[in-house]
């Protein structure tokens, strides 16, 4: 009976109502809850009001449950030009109804998830976001970590200018250890295409699955009992049946097979593919009509043509913009 009472008491910190106020036990910083943002495996995240504006706070059951995330966020803060995850602002304890709960305060990232953004504005944006993501993953891997639970729900598009960021690092794991949190669709173990060892190729598999998912209106599932080569054949079909994915087939398959040793090489291949795809689209653009033929057309028809924009031209311009953005971002990574 005592254990049930204690468990119920612990859960109180995960259901704090809007308007709840508290002051950190050690650092004495005041907080006021605006709303709950979501629940995770290691705690609950709230949007809060602080002295310096709106921030996000994650409250856990015990210190060990949050230690890994705090360490990751601290590691991010040491990376030059950190854009990897939210900035860590405070680490303290909350005393609530006689119980002590650890929490940390971080930057509040506002925006849309990657899937929401791509489905509203088009999949043409996806390659450049994956380029950005791979650059961030490379930095994370160089620090000795693997993201682990990499999925669209943990990626948010901030801006302008549009930029992919991640905001939940609860699944981040030290390289060489077993992945502690994962979501089946993005997990190579689920597809029978690798183990759950924390290494760069694990994250790159997930990045490829995110890319594939953006091309479909809903997440698909593997057939019962499908694993290994049969899983790969299934994913190949999904890539081949999608026009936005087909140009990136080679890069995606290499990531799915675990053939990339690091994110930087995958990023380079993806950028080269973007360049090739953009150049090819430009070469396929129909040439301008002959002036004499255009002049011979009725004036009304001419106006009609002007009013109707070329969809292909818009796609090519968008692709050119994405490639230029990728190049600028790539150059920035090395400055």
ZICOR-V57171 format. One record per residue. N is the residue number from 0. RES is the residue in one small letter. PSI is psi in radians with two decimals (999 if undefined). Layout:
n={N | N}
res={RES | RES}
psi={PSI | PSI}
This chain:
n={0 | 1 | 2 | 3 | 4 | 5 | 6 | 7 | 8 | 9 | 10 | 11 | 12 | 13 | 14 | 15 | 16 | 17 | 18 | 19 | 20 | 21 | 22 | 23 | 24 | 25 | 26 | 27 | 28 | 29 | 30 | 31 | 32 | 33 | 34 | 35 | 36 | 37 | 38 | 39 | 40 | 41 | 42 | 43 | 44 | 45 | 46 | 47 | 48 | 49 | 50 | 51 | 52 | 53 | 54 | 55 | 56 | 57 | 58 | 59 | 60 | 61 | 62 | 63 | 64 | 65 | 66 | 67 | 68 | 69 | 70 | 71 | 72 | 73 | 74 | 75 | 76 | 77 | 78 | 79 | 80 | 81 | 82 | 83 | 84 | 85 | 86 | 87 | 88 | 89 | 90 | 91 | 92 | 93 | 94 | 95 | 96 | 97 | 98 | 99 | 100 | 101 | 102 | 103 | 104 | 105 | 106 | 107 | 108 | 109 | 110 | 111 | 112 | 113 | 114 | 115 | 116 | 117 | 118 | 119 | 120 | 121 | 122 | 123 | 124 | 125 | 126 | 127 | 128 | 129 | 130 | 131 | 132 | 133 | 134 | 135 | 136 | 137 | 138 | 139 | 140 | 141 | 142 | 143 | 144 | 145 | 146 | 147 | 148 | 149 | 150 | 151 | 152 | 153 | 154 | 155 | 156 | 157 | 158 | 159 | 160 | 161 | 162 | 163 | 164 | 165 | 166 | 167 | 168 | 169 | 170 | 171 | 172 | 173 | 174 | 175 | 176 | 177 | 178 | 179 | 180 | 181 | 182 | 183 | 184 | 185 | 186 | 187 | 188 | 189 | 190 | 191 | 192 | 193 | 194 | 195 | 196 | 197 | 198 | 199 | 200 | 201 | 202 | 203 | 204 | 205 | 206 | 207 | 208 | 209 | 210 | 211 | 212 | 213 | 214 | 215 | 216 | 217 | 218 | 219 | 220 | 221 | 222 | 223 | 224 | 225 | 226 | 227 | 228 | 229 | 230 | 231 | 232 | 233 | 234 | 235 | 236 | 237 | 238 | 239 | 240 | 241 | 242 | 243 | 244 | 245 | 246 | 247 | 248 | 249 | 250 | 251 | 252 | 253 | 254 | 255 | 256 | 257 | 258 | 259 | 260 | 261 | 262 | 263 | 264 | 265 | 266 | 267 | 268 | 269 | 270 | 271 | 272 | 273 | 274 | 275 | 276 | 277 | 278 | 279 | 280 | 281 | 282 | 283 | 284 | 285 | 286 | 287 | 288 | 289 | 290 | 291 | 292 | 293 | 294 | 295 | 296 | 297 | 298 | 299 | 300 | 301 | 302 | 303 | 304 | 305 | 306 | 307 | 308 | 309 | 310 | 311 | 312 | 313 | 314 | 315 | 316 | 317 | 318 | 319 | 320 | 321 | 322 | 323 | 324 | 325 | 326 | 327 | 328 | 329 | 330 | 331 | 332 | 333 | 334}
res={x | x | x | x | x | x | x | x | x | x | x | x | x | x | x | x | x | x | x | x | x | x | x | x | x | x | x | x | x | x | x | x | x | x | x | x | x | x | x | x | x | x | x | x | x | x | x | x | x | x | x | x | x | x | x | x | x | x | x | x | x | x | x | x | x | x | x | x | x | x | x | x | x | x | x | x | x | x | x | x | x | x | x | x | x | x | x | x | x | x | x | x | x | x | x | x | x | x | x | x | x | x | x | x | x | x | x | x | x | x | x | x | x | x | x | x | x | x | x | x | x | x | x | x | x | x | x | x | x | x | x | x | x | x | x | x | x | x | x | x | x | x | x | x | x | x | x | x | x | x | x | x | x | x | x | x | x | x | x | x | x | x | x | x | x | x | x | x | x | x | x | x | x | x | x | x | x | x | x | x | x | x | x | x | x | x | x | x | x | x | x | x | x | x | x | x | x | x | x | x | x | x | x | x | x | x | x | x | x | x | x | x | x | x | x | x | x | x | x | x | x | x | x | x | x | x | x | x | x | x | x | x | x | x | x | x | x | x | x | x | x | x | x | x | x | x | x | x | x | x | x | x | x | x | x | x | x | x | x | x | x | x | x | x | x | x | x | x | x | x | x | x | x | x | x | x | x | x | x | x | x | x | x | x | x | x | x | x | x | x | x | x | x | x | x | x | x | x | x | x | x | x | x | x | x | x | x | x | x | x | x | x | x | x | x | x | x | x | x | x | x | x | x | x | x | x | x | x | x | x | x | x | x | x | x}
psi={-0.68 | -0.69 | -0.69 | -0.71 | -0.76 | -0.72 | -0.74 | -0.71 | -0.73 | -0.69 | -0.23 | -0.60 | -0.26 | 0.09 | 0.74 | 2.31 | 2.79 | 2.44 | -0.23 | 2.32 | 2.58 | 2.85 | 2.31 | 2.40 | -0.69 | -0.79 | -0.16 | 0.47 | 2.30 | 2.54 | 2.57 | 2.18 | 2.29 | -0.84 | 2.84 | 2.38 | -0.50 | 2.90 | 2.50 | 3.11 | -0.45 | 0.00 | -2.97 | 2.42 | 2.30 | 2.58 | 2.23 | 2.81 | 2.32 | -3.13 | -0.56 | 0.27 | -2.90 | 2.36 | 3.01 | 2.44 | 2.36 | 2.16 | 2.27 | 3.05 | -0.64 | 2.89 | -0.68 | -0.58 | -0.43 | -0.15 | -0.79 | -0.79 | -0.74 | -0.75 | -0.69 | -0.82 | -0.61 | -0.70 | -0.68 | -0.68 | -0.33 | -0.21 | 2.25 | 2.31 | 0.72 | 2.09 | 0.26 | -1.00 | -3.05 | 2.55 | 2.39 | 2.22 | -0.50 | 2.54 | 2.18 | -3.02 | 2.54 | 2.21 | 2.05 | 2.04 | 0.78 | -0.05 | 2.64 | 2.22 | 2.28 | 2.59 | 2.81 | 2.61 | 2.40 | 2.94 | 2.43 | 2.02 | 2.09 | 2.35 | -2.74 | 2.67 | 2.83 | -0.75 | -0.73 | -0.79 | -0.85 | -0.59 | -0.39 | -0.67 | -0.04 | 2.59 | -0.14 | -0.41 | -0.37 | -0.81 | -0.71 | -0.58 | -0.63 | -0.63 | -0.82 | -0.79 | -0.74 | -0.64 | -0.71 | -0.72 | -0.65 | -0.73 | -0.76 | -0.79 | -0.64 | -0.41 | -0.05 | 0.25 | 2.78 | 2.39 | -0.73 | -1.39 | 1.06 | 2.10 | 2.83 | -0.57 | -0.40 | 0.13 | 2.28 | 2.48 | 1.98 | 3.04 | -3.00 | 2.75 | 2.66 | 2.31 | 2.32 | 2.31 | 2.77 | 2.60 | -0.06 | 1.90 | 0.43 | -0.45 | 0.02 | 2.31 | 2.50 | 2.40 | 2.45 | -0.32 | 3.08 | 2.40 | 2.25 | -0.44 | 2.43 | 2.80 | 2.21 | -0.82 | -0.56 | 0.11 | 2.10 | -0.45 | -0.66 | -0.64 | -0.05 | 0.50 | 0.41 | 3.07 | -3.02 | 0.65 | 2.36 | 1.76 | 2.78 | -0.70 | -0.41 | -0.80 | -0.62 | -0.60 | -0.82 | -0.68 | -0.70 | -0.70 | -0.63 | -0.78 | -0.82 | -0.75 | -0.57 | -0.34 | -0.06 | 2.55 | -0.44 | 2.75 | 2.27 | 2.89 | 2.75 | 2.71 | 2.51 | 2.24 | -0.10 | 2.30 | 2.82 | -2.25 | -0.62 | -0.64 | -0.78 | -0.71 | -0.69 | -0.79 | -0.62 | -0.72 | -0.69 | -0.64 | -0.81 | -0.51 | 0.12 | 2.07 | -0.72 | -0.46 | -0.52 | -0.74 | -0.37 | 0.29 | -0.83 | -0.80 | -0.78 | -0.76 | -0.66 | -0.66 | -0.71 | -0.56 | -0.08 | 0.50 | -0.08 | 2.13 | -0.41 | 2.88 | -0.52 | -0.66 | -0.73 | -0.69 | -0.76 | -0.78 | -0.69 | -0.73 | -0.68 | -0.64 | -0.71 | -0.79 | -0.82 | -0.74 | -0.71 | -0.79 | -0.71 | -0.72 | -0.66 | -0.74 | -0.42 | -0.05 | 2.22 | 2.47 | 2.75 | 2.48 | 2.63 | 2.35 | -0.69 | -0.66 | -0.68 | -0.67 | -0.52 | -0.27 | 2.64 | 2.55 | -0.70 | -0.71 | -0.66 | -0.75 | -0.67 | -0.71 | -0.63 | -0.61 | -0.41 | 1.85 | 2.70 | 2.06 | -0.72 | -0.71 | -0.72 | -0.72 | -0.75 | -0.74 | -0.71 | -0.78 | -0.70 | -0.73 | -0.75 | -0.72 | -0.75 | -0.73 | -0.70 | -0.77 | -0.79 | -0.72 | -0.76 | -0.75 | -0.67 | -0.51 | -0.45 | -0.02 | 999}
